[in-house]
Amino acid sequence: MRLLELEGLHLMAGMRTLVAPLSLRIEPGEQVALIGASGAGKTSLLHAMALALAPVAGTLRLAGEDAWDLSSRDRHRLRRALMLAPQHPPLPPRQRVVTAVLAGQLPGASMSQTLRMLFSPNEAQARLAFEALDRLELGDRLWSRVDQLSGGERQRVAIARLLVSKARLWLADEPLSALDPQRAQRVLEVLRDGARARDRTLVCSLHQVELACRLFPRVIALREGRLVYDGPPRGLGARELDEIYADLLNEPPPATADELSHAAVPQAMCR
């Protein structure tokens, strides 16, 4: 059974099209990179996959169930099969990091388990959170407060939450945007290897095209809300990338090195 199946999915905000009708099938255990310029529809598509954004047309099936044909209660149950790590994680500032990570285990937990994880995690739970953080070079932040973390550290906490979750579908939205290039690659490798080790399905939106092509066997590209590529990295060359990022070609060059690394048209071929 396919884990995720989109048929003619159409997303809008008011009169503005976010994602034009598209069809996708993602199998259990697949690892998929989602690329495209800013505003191409990557975040909207991930939110739809997370059942957080209802389509105006088309269907979305998760584990064989038509998500938007279900009652709100059954759709909430279905959401337990997935977890989204947003680009800017909405972590409560006074929350401890250990609690923020263990929140990845809350879907499906009993009331007593939830209270224990939120207010008094036991040794096994703290160890689980520590091991996930340690893989992301954040083990020493286990008992820190969230408001003591940098933006990049918060992003890694959101990834640690994925690593401890019981969700079958991991969705990560620009998880590397606040990280330097060297650490970004290590973090992406931890995320990819963690998904593979636990047979999880991973869909990750990225601006780092070279990393997407090097570390993912399948790349999906959006342009202006439309699907323009879906296949192996070897099919993406300079011509294809120019088409995907065509909206950037006529823009003035970014003013800073950081803007350049995140916004410039990729020049390297994926082949």
N, C-alpha and C positions, 0 to 999 in steps of 0.2 A: 504494500500500500504506500502511495506517495505521501510524504509528510505534509507538503504544502503544494496546493494547486490553485493557480489564479487563471480565470477565464474571462477575458474582456474586461478586466478590472479598470474602472474609470474613477478617478479621484478629483474632486473640485473643492474650492473654497469660494463660496459665493458664485460669481460668474467666471472666476479664474480657474483654468484647468491646471491641476497640480501634476497629474499623471494621466496621459491619454490612454484609451483602452489598450491593455496589454495582456498577454497570456504567458504564464511561466509555470514550470513544474520543477520542484526541488525534492530530491529523493532523501530518505533517511541517511544521515551520516555525511552528506555532501558538504563541501566547503566552497563558498561562493563569495567573490569580491564584487562589490557594487561601486562603479566609478562614474564620473561625470562632473561637469563644472558646477560651481555653486548655483543653486536654484534649478538644477536639472530635474529634481524630484526624488532624489535619493532618500532624504529623511521622510518625506511623505509616504514613499513606498514601504519603508521600514515600519512606520507607524501603522500602516494598513496591515502589514504582516503580523504586527503585534496586537491586532484587533482593537486598536485605539482610534482608528480613523475609518469611518464607515464609507464604503464606495457609493457613488450615485448610480452605478450600473455595474453589471458583471457579478461574478461569484468568487468567493475565496473559501477553499476547503482546507481545513487543518485536520490531519489524521482522518480524512474521509468524511468529515462533517462540514456541512455548509454553515459557516460561522454566523452569517447574518440572517439565516433562516431559523435560528435557534431563539429561544427565550433569553432574556437578559441573564437569568440564573444559569442556564446551560452554557451560555457564552462565557460567563465568568468562570465556570468549571473548565472550559476549554482553554482559557488563558493560562491555566496552571502548567500547560505543556510548553510554554514559551517564556522567555525573559528578554527584555530590551535593556541595553546599556546605552542611555542617551549621551550625546556629546557633552552636555553640561549636566551632570548628575544632580538632581534636586535633593541633596543630602542635608538633613537638619544640622545647623551649625554646631549645636551643643551635643550632638550625638557622638558617642565613642566609635572609633573606627571598627572595633570588633563587632559592635552591634550593626553598623552599616553593612558589613560583609555578610553577617549571618542573616540579614534580611532576605538574602537570596534563597534561604530555605523556608521562608514563611508560607508561600503558597502551598496549601495542603496540610500545613501543620495544625495540630490541635491547639486549643486555647492555652492549655498548660505549657505546651512546648513553646508557643509564641511568647508567653510571659517570661519564661525562663531565658529565652534567647535575647529578649529585649532588655531585661532588667538584671538578670543574674546568670550569664552563660556558664555552663559547667566546664570542667577541664577538657572534655572531649570536644565540645563546641569551640572553645577558645583555641584549641590545637588545630582544628579544621580551618578556622579563620587565619591563624598564624601561617599555616603551610601555604595557603593561597597567596597571602600577602608577601611571604618570603620569596616565592617564585617571581614576584614582581618587584623585588628589592624594597619592600615596605614592611618587613617583619618587625622592625623597631618602632613602627607606628601603631601597633595593635591597640594600645590603650590611650592613644592620643585622641583629642577632640577633632571633629571634622573641620572646625574653623581654624585649626592650626596647620591645615594642609594647603599646599599650593594647588593651582589648577590641574597640573599634570598628575599630582598625587591623588587628587579626587578622581580623575579619570581612571587611574589604576585601581582605586578602591572599587569603582563600578565594575571593572573587569574581574576583580577578585570575587565580587558578588556572583558574577556569572559562573566562575570556576567552582563555587560551592553549591550552586543551585541544582535542583533535580529536573530542571526543564530539559526537554528534548530538543528544542529549537532555541539557539542563542542568536540574538540580533544585536549587533554593535554598530552604533552610529558615530562615525569619525572618532574612534577611540584613541587616535594618536595625535590629534590636532594640537595638544599642548605639550608634546614631547619632542626632545631633540632627536635628530635622525638615528643616532646609534641606539638610544634607548627605545625608540619607536620600533625598530626591527626586533629587538629582544622581546618586547611586550607582545608584539604580534605573533612571534614564534610561540610564546607561552600560551597565548589564546588558542592558536591553531592546534598545538600539540595537546592541550587540555581537552579540546573538543574531540580530537581523534582518539585519545586514550579512553574517553568515556562514551564514544560512539554518539556524540551529539552532532546535530546539524548546525552549521555556522554560516550566517550571512552577515557580511561586514562591509560597510560603506567606507571608502577611502579616497583621499586626495593623492596619496602616494602611489602613483601608477606603477612604478617599478617594483615596489613591494607587493602590490596586488598581483602583478604578473609572475613574480618570482615565487611567491608563497601559496598561491591559490590555483587549483587546477581548472577553475571555471571563473570567467569574468563576465559580468553583465554591465552594459554601459547604457546610460540614459542621456538624452539631449533634449532640452525643452520639454521634459515630461514624456518623451517617446523612447521606446526601446530601439536602440540602434545597433547593438551587438550583444550576442549571447553565445559564448563558446570558449574554447581553450585560449590561453594567452598567446600562443604562437600565431593566432589569426589577427593579432593587433600589431600593425606596423605604423610607420610615420603617417601614412595617408589616412588610416582609420582613426588614429588619435587626433589628427588635425580636424577630421569631421566631428568627432565627439566634442572637442573643445573649440569648435569654430567660433562660438560667441565671444571667446577671449581674444581672438586674433586682432580685432580692431580696437581693443581697449588700450589705453596708455599703459606703459610698463609699471609694475608695482613699485612703490616708493621705497620699500625696505626689503632686506634680505629675507625676513620672516614671511612677508607677503609673497615674495618671489617663490619661496619653497612650497607655499600652499596654493597659490593661485595661478602661477604661470602655466602656459600650455606645455605639457610634457613633450620633451624632444627625443627622449630615448625610446627605441623600439622595444617591444615586449618579446620579440622573437629571439 
